[in-house]
Amino acid sequence: MRTVFWENNELKMIDQRILPARFEVLSYRGHKEVAHAITDMVVRGAPAIGAAAAFGLALAGYESASTSTDGLIADLKASAAVLKASRPTAVNLAWAVDRLMRVAEKTER
């Protein structure tokens, strides 16, 4: 089983705070929830944190109510800032979010 995975338009993460005593998979449907989980150390390890943040940005895309590409990009930038602030020293987190933002910003407008 993966530590961080996508299922039914939700981010799923093993709650690493309670291991090895218990095993629980938590579900997230919004980027702010993911940012909070990163801050609270539900997910640990640089690659897993980066993946969680990238999935959080994908959720931000689902959350956006924008009807234009420019509006979506603005929403994603705001969400990216929230995710990056969840653990500012996490290099993989910033790398993953920045990489996805570069792809999104290349989208035709």
N, C-alpha and C positions, 0 to 999 in steps of 0.2 A: 504494500500500500504506500502511496505517495504521501508526503507530509502536507503538501499543498496541491490541490487539484480543482478542476472546474467540473461541475455537474449540474445539469438542469438550470442553467443560467445563474448559478450561485458559486461563490468561492467556498470551498471546504478546506478546513485546516485541522490537523490533529492538534489538540490543546497540549502543548509540550510542558505547560506549567504543572500538570498533574501526573505526568509520567514519572516513574513506572507504576505508581500505586493504582492508577486508573487509566482507562483508554476512552477518550471521547473525541468525536469529530464535530466541530462547530461549523455553522453555516453563516455566510455573510452575503448581503444583497446590496450593500452600498459602500462607496469608497470611504466614507467617514468611519463606518464600522471597522473596515479593514485597517485604517490608520490607527484606530484605538487598539485593535488587536496587536498591531506591530508594537505600539508603545507599551502595552501591557505584557509583551513578551510571550504571547500565545504561540508565536512562531519564532524559532531561533535558528541561527546559522545563516551565513551571508547569502548563499544561493537561494535558500527558502524565503528569506526576507525579500530578496529582489523579485522572486516569482510572485509572492503575495502582493507586493506593491504594483507589479505589472497587471495582475488580475484586478486589483483595486481600480486601476485606471480604466480597464475594460468596463467595470461596473459603472464608473463615472460616465462613460459613454451611454450606457443604458439609462442612467438617471437624467441625462440632459433632456430638457424640454425644448431645446433650440430647434428652429426650423430652417436654419441656414448653416452652411459649413463654417463660416466665420464665427457664428455664435457657438457652435459645437467646440471649435478650437479654443475659444475663450473659456468655456466651461471646463474643458480638459486641462487647460493651463491652471485654473483655480484649483481643480482637484489634485493636479500634480503637486502644487505647492503644499497642500494639506498632507498628502502622502509623504513627501520628502521631509516635512517637519516632524513626522511621527518618530523618526530616528535619524536625526541630522548627520550623524557620523557613519551611517551605514553606506558604504561605497556601492555595493551591489544594488541597493534600493535606488539610489540616485541614478546609477547607470541604466537600470531597467526603465525607469520612468522617463528619463531623458531620451533614451533610444525610441521608446514608443511615441513620444511627443514629436521627435524628428520625422517619423513616418507619417503621423497624423498631419503635420504641417505641410507635407509634400502633396497632400490630397488636392486634386483639382478643385478650383473654386469657381 
